[in-house]
């Protein structure tokens, strides 16, 4: 007797790998890396000297010089009161006004050698917030015994 009604075929195991979930995971990782990569690239751009540097050529307009003393106080040379310490917000506001009026003004930072490195970097960040595109560091000429 042949049984026709309830005949089940035996299914073979599927040997294919479904790659769609892997593609989804890769796209999610790509998006995550695209979003987080600029966060790691943030920082203050400075050109560090590799050898003893020569003096900068003189320019027509005076530079905007931010001085950081040993206590971490900030002073701006083109301020109405250049010997009076400025708060962070006042510094950004005054530097922004100067840079908006004269966009090609050179921006320099003078930091006392005993000032903590973090305070000088913080001052540079404030200048970037004010609109400075590049910032230079003022140093003393190295005296050599020859």
NULOMAR-734720 format. One record per residue (C-alpha): residue number from 1; residue in three letters; x negated, y negated, z. Coordinates in nm, 4 decimals. Each point is the difference from the previous one (the first is absolute). Example, Ala and Ser with C-alpha at 12.3 -4.5 7.8 and 13.67 -1.06 7.14 Angstrom:
// residues 2
<rec nr="1" rest="ALA" px="-1.2300" py="0.4500" pz="0.7800"/>
<rec nr="2" rest="SER" px="-0.1370" py="-0.3440" pz="-0.0660"/>
END
This chain:
// residues 146
<rec nr="1" rest="UNK" px="0.0000" py="0.0000" pz="0.0000"/>
<rec nr="2" rest="UNK" px="-0.1338" py="-0.3378" pz="-0.1012"/>
<rec nr="3" rest="UNK" px="0.0647" py="-0.2856" pz="0.2252"/>
<rec nr="4" rest="UNK" px="0.0316" py="-0.3194" pz="-0.2025"/>
<rec nr="5" rest="UNK" px="0.1709" py="-0.2571" pz="0.2187"/>
<rec nr="6" rest="UNK" px="-0.2525" py="-0.0753" pz="0.2697"/>
<rec nr="7" rest="UNK" px="-0.3270" py="0.0452" pz="-0.1732"/>
<rec nr="8" rest="UNK" px="-0.2799" py="-0.2075" pz="0.1504"/>
<rec nr="9" rest="UNK" px="-0.3111" py="-0.0648" pz="-0.1866"/>
<rec nr="10" rest="UNK" px="-0.3078" py="0.0047" pz="0.2001"/>
<rec nr="11" rest="UNK" px="-0.1589" py="-0.3463" pz="-0.0050"/>
<rec nr="12" rest="UNK" px="-0.3704" py="-0.0333" pz="-0.0449"/>
<rec nr="13" rest="UNK" px="-0.1961" py="-0.2253" pz="0.2361"/>
<rec nr="14" rest="UNK" px="-0.0482" py="-0.3475" pz="-0.1417"/>
<rec nr="15" rest="UNK" px="-0.3731" py="-0.0518" pz="-0.0529"/>
<rec nr="16" rest="UNK" px="0.0135" py="-0.3678" pz="-0.0991"/>
<rec nr="17" rest="UNK" px="-0.1136" py="-0.2793" pz="0.2305"/>
<rec nr="18" rest="UNK" px="0.2363" py="-0.2925" pz="0.0236"/>
<rec nr="19" rest="UNK" px="-0.2272" py="-0.3061" pz="-0.0262"/>
<rec nr="20" rest="UNK" px="0.2698" py="-0.2663" pz="0.0338"/>
<rec nr="21" rest="UNK" px="-0.0357" py="-0.0274" pz="0.3819"/>
<rec nr="22" rest="UNK" px="-0.3771" py="-0.0336" pz="-0.0381"/>
<rec nr="23" rest="UNK" px="0.0436" py="-0.2815" pz="-0.2507"/>
<rec nr="24" rest="UNK" px="0.2356" py="-0.1739" pz="0.2425"/>
<rec nr="25" rest="UNK" px="-0.2547" py="0.0287" pz="0.2802"/>
<rec nr="26" rest="UNK" px="-0.2753" py="-0.1347" pz="-0.2250"/>
<rec nr="27" rest="UNK" px="0.2123" py="-0.3003" pz="-0.0995"/>
<rec nr="28" rest="UNK" px="0.0775" py="-0.0766" pz="0.3642"/>
<rec nr="29" rest="UNK" px="-0.3712" py="0.0204" pz="0.0876"/>
<rec nr="30" rest="UNK" px="-0.0831" py="-0.2250" pz="-0.2954"/>
<rec nr="31" rest="UNK" px="0.2466" py="-0.2623" pz="0.1192"/>
<rec nr="32" rest="UNK" px="-0.1338" py="0.0202" pz="0.3565"/>
<rec nr="33" rest="UNK" px="-0.3596" py="-0.0470" pz="-0.1176"/>
<rec nr="34" rest="UNK" px="0.0984" py="-0.2869" pz="-0.2305"/>
<rec nr="35" rest="UNK" px="0.1652" py="-0.1799" pz="0.2905"/>
<rec nr="36" rest="UNK" px="-0.2725" py="0.0616" pz="0.2587"/>
<rec nr="37" rest="UNK" px="-0.3072" py="-0.0585" pz="-0.2224"/>
<rec nr="38" rest="UNK" px="0.0265" py="-0.3828" pz="0.0001"/>
<rec nr="39" rest="UNK" px="0.0199" py="0.0046" pz="0.3804"/>
<rec nr="40" rest="UNK" px="-0.3470" py="0.1533" pz="0.0171"/>
<rec nr="41" rest="UNK" px="-0.1424" py="-0.2481" pz="-0.2498"/>
<rec nr="42" rest="UNK" px="0.0856" py="-0.3072" pz="0.2055"/>
<rec nr="43" rest="UNK" px="-0.2831" py="-0.1969" pz="0.1459"/>
<rec nr="44" rest="UNK" px="-0.2036" py="-0.3124" pz="-0.0207"/>
<rec nr="45" rest="UNK" px="-0.2045" py="-0.0244" pz="-0.3152"/>
<rec nr="46" rest="UNK" px="-0.3498" py="-0.1305" pz="0.0588"/>
<rec nr="47" rest="UNK" px="-0.3134" py="0.0200" pz="-0.2065"/>
<rec nr="48" rest="UNK" px="-0.2705" py="0.1199" pz="0.2368"/>
<rec nr="49" rest="UNK" px="-0.3556" py="-0.0980" pz="-0.0872"/>
<rec nr="50" rest="UNK" px="-0.2386" py="0.2814" pz="-0.0827"/>
<rec nr="51" rest="UNK" px="-0.3141" py="-0.2117" pz="0.0198"/>
<rec nr="52" rest="UNK" px="-0.0957" py="-0.3344" pz="0.1419"/>
<rec nr="53" rest="UNK" px="0.2490" py="-0.2395" pz="-0.1577"/>
<rec nr="54" rest="UNK" px="-0.0752" py="-0.3357" pz="-0.1555"/>
<rec nr="55" rest="UNK" px="0.2022" py="-0.3075" pz="0.0867"/>
<rec nr="56" rest="UNK" px="0.3265" py="-0.0550" pz="-0.1861"/>
<rec nr="57" rest="UNK" px="-0.0074" py="-0.2605" pz="-0.2748"/>
<rec nr="58" rest="UNK" px="0.1457" py="-0.3340" pz="0.0976"/>
<rec nr="59" rest="UNK" px="0.3558" py="-0.0654" pz="-0.1116"/>
<rec nr="60" rest="UNK" px="0.1993" py="-0.3132" pz="-0.0643"/>
<rec nr="61" rest="UNK" px="0.2505" py="0.0612" pz="0.2762"/>
<rec nr="62" rest="UNK" px="-0.0826" py="0.0762" pz="0.3619"/>
<rec nr="63" rest="UNK" px="0.0750" py="0.3558" pz="0.1133"/>
<rec nr="64" rest="UNK" px="0.2659" py="0.0957" pz="0.2509"/>
<rec nr="65" rest="UNK" px="-0.2034" py="0.1339" pz="0.2926"/>
<rec nr="66" rest="UNK" px="0.1589" py="0.1974" pz="0.2832"/>
<rec nr="67" rest="UNK" px="-0.2221" py="0.0282" pz="0.3065"/>
<rec nr="68" rest="UNK" px="0.0435" py="0.2759" pz="0.2591"/>
<rec nr="69" rest="UNK" px="-0.1827" py="-0.0734" pz="0.3260"/>
<rec nr="70" rest="UNK" px="-0.1136" py="0.2498" pz="0.2641"/>
<rec nr="71" rest="UNK" px="0.3378" py="-0.0150" pz="0.1765"/>
<rec nr="72" rest="UNK" px="0.1837" py="0.0782" pz="-0.3247"/>
<rec nr="73" rest="UNK" px="0.1454" py="-0.3504" pz="-0.0365"/>
<rec nr="74" rest="UNK" px="0.0655" py="-0.1209" pz="-0.3541"/>
<rec nr="75" rest="UNK" px="-0.1067" py="-0.3388" pz="-0.1394"/>
<rec nr="76" rest="UNK" px="0.0681" py="-0.1386" pz="-0.3476"/>
<rec nr="77" rest="UNK" px="-0.2400" py="-0.2542" pz="-0.1490"/>
<rec nr="78" rest="UNK" px="0.2620" py="-0.1761" pz="-0.2150"/>
<rec nr="79" rest="UNK" px="0.2395" py="-0.0453" pz="0.2892"/>
<rec nr="80" rest="UNK" px="0.0905" py="-0.3418" pz="0.1408"/>
<rec nr="81" rest="UNK" px="-0.1754" py="0.1066" pz="0.3213"/>
<rec nr="82" rest="UNK" px="-0.2759" py="0.2416" pz="-0.1113"/>
<rec nr="83" rest="UNK" px="-0.1366" py="0.0462" pz="0.3539"/>
<rec nr="84" rest="UNK" px="0.3370" py="0.1058" pz="0.1435"/>
<rec nr="85" rest="UNK" px="0.0840" py="0.3719" pz="0.0074"/>
<rec nr="86" rest="UNK" px="0.3026" py="0.1063" pz="-0.2052"/>
<rec nr="87" rest="UNK" px="0.2628" py="0.2634" pz="0.0673"/>
<rec nr="88" rest="UNK" px="0.0419" py="0.2764" pz="-0.2575"/>
<rec nr="89" rest="UNK" px="0.3195" py="-0.1467" pz="-0.1461"/>
<rec nr="90" rest="UNK" px="-0.1430" py="-0.3545" pz="-0.0122"/>
<rec nr="91" rest="UNK" px="-0.3108" py="0.1281" pz="-0.1761"/>
<rec nr="92" rest="UNK" px="0.2026" py="0.1869" pz="-0.2639"/>
<rec nr="93" rest="UNK" px="0.2235" py="-0.3013" pz="-0.0537"/>
<rec nr="94" rest="UNK" px="-0.2876" py="-0.2492" pz="-0.0406"/>
<rec nr="95" rest="UNK" px="-0.2093" py="0.2323" pz="-0.2172"/>
<rec nr="96" rest="UNK" px="0.3023" py="0.0735" pz="-0.2214"/>
<rec nr="97" rest="UNK" px="0.0629" py="-0.3738" pz="-0.0464"/>
<rec nr="98" rest="UNK" px="-0.3653" py="-0.0595" pz="-0.0976"/>
<rec nr="99" rest="UNK" px="-0.0114" py="0.2985" pz="-0.2381"/>
<rec nr="100" rest="UNK" px="0.3314" py="-0.0944" pz="-0.1627"/>
<rec nr="101" rest="UNK" px="-0.1246" py="-0.3550" pz="-0.0609"/>
<rec nr="102" rest="UNK" px="-0.3414" py="0.1165" pz="-0.1280"/>
<rec nr="103" rest="UNK" px="0.0210" py="0.3670" pz="-0.1122"/>
<rec nr="104" rest="UNK" px="-0.3676" py="0.0253" pz="-0.1030"/>
<rec nr="105" rest="UNK" px="-0.1312" py="-0.1004" pz="0.3413"/>
<rec nr="106" rest="UNK" px="-0.2738" py="0.2405" pz="0.1139"/>
<rec nr="107" rest="UNK" px="0.0909" py="0.1728" pz="0.3278"/>
<rec nr="108" rest="UNK" px="-0.2764" py="0.0912" pz="0.2460"/>
<rec nr="109" rest="UNK" px="-0.0117" py="0.1476" pz="0.3511"/>
<rec nr="110" rest="UNK" px="-0.2616" py="-0.0879" pz="0.2610"/>
<rec nr="111" rest="UNK" px="-0.0089" py="0.2500" pz="0.2832"/>
<rec nr="112" rest="UNK" px="-0.2292" py="-0.0228" pz="0.2995"/>
<rec nr="113" rest="UNK" px="-0.2302" py="0.3028" pz="0.0078"/>
<rec nr="114" rest="UNK" px="0.1237" py="0.0975" pz="0.3458"/>
<rec nr="115" rest="UNK" px="0.3668" py="-0.0141" pz="-0.1084"/>
<rec nr="116" rest="UNK" px="0.1714" py="0.3364" pz="-0.0196"/>
<rec nr="117" rest="UNK" px="0.0223" py="0.1297" pz="-0.3564"/>
<rec nr="118" rest="UNK" px="0.3753" py="0.0506" pz="0.0365"/>
<rec nr="119" rest="UNK" px="0.0563" py="-0.3692" pz="0.0727"/>
<rec nr="120" rest="UNK" px="-0.1832" py="-0.1046" pz="-0.3170"/>
<rec nr="121" rest="UNK" px="0.1970" py="0.2511" pz="-0.2069"/>
<rec nr="122" rest="UNK" px="0.3241" py="-0.1233" pz="0.1582"/>
<rec nr="123" rest="UNK" px="-0.0920" py="-0.3564" pz="-0.0990"/>
<rec nr="124" rest="UNK" px="-0.0562" py="0.1190" pz="-0.3569"/>
<rec nr="125" rest="UNK" px="0.3419" py="0.1669" pz="-0.0014"/>
<rec nr="126" rest="UNK" px="0.1572" py="-0.3291" pz="0.1091"/>
<rec nr="127" rest="UNK" px="-0.1717" py="-0.1742" pz="-0.2917"/>
<rec nr="128" rest="UNK" px="0.1345" py="0.2645" pz="-0.2380"/>
<rec nr="129" rest="UNK" px="0.3483" py="-0.0625" pz="0.1373"/>
<rec nr="130" rest="UNK" px="-0.0529" py="-0.3694" pz="-0.0753"/>
<rec nr="131" rest="UNK" px="-0.0723" py="0.0847" pz="-0.3645"/>
<rec nr="132" rest="UNK" px="-0.3790" py="0.0327" pz="-0.0208"/>
<rec nr="133" rest="UNK" px="-0.0900" py="0.2282" pz="-0.2902"/>
<rec nr="134" rest="UNK" px="-0.3651" py="0.0472" pz="0.0947"/>
<rec nr="135" rest="UNK" px="-0.1832" py="-0.0726" pz="0.3222"/>
<rec nr="136" rest="UNK" px="-0.3726" py="-0.0422" pz="0.0529"/>
<rec nr="137" rest="UNK" px="-0.2052" py="0.0305" pz="0.3171"/>
<rec nr="138" rest="UNK" px="-0.2466" py="-0.2663" pz="0.1110"/>
<rec nr="139" rest="UNK" px="-0.3296" py="0.1300" pz="0.1371"/>
<rec nr="140" rest="UNK" px="-0.3336" py="-0.1461" pz="0.0995"/>
<rec nr="141" rest="UNK" px="-0.2961" py="0.0603" pz="-0.2253"/>
<rec nr="142" rest="UNK" px="-0.2112" py="0.2870" pz="0.1250"/>
<rec nr="143" rest="UNK" px="-0.3384" py="-0.1261" pz="0.1222"/>
<rec nr="144" rest="UNK" px="-0.2793" py="0.2405" pz="-0.0864"/>
<rec nr="145" rest="UNK" px="-0.3559" py="-0.0059" pz="0.1294"/>
<rec nr="146" rest="UNK" px="-0.2228" py="0.0286" pz="-0.3052"/>
END
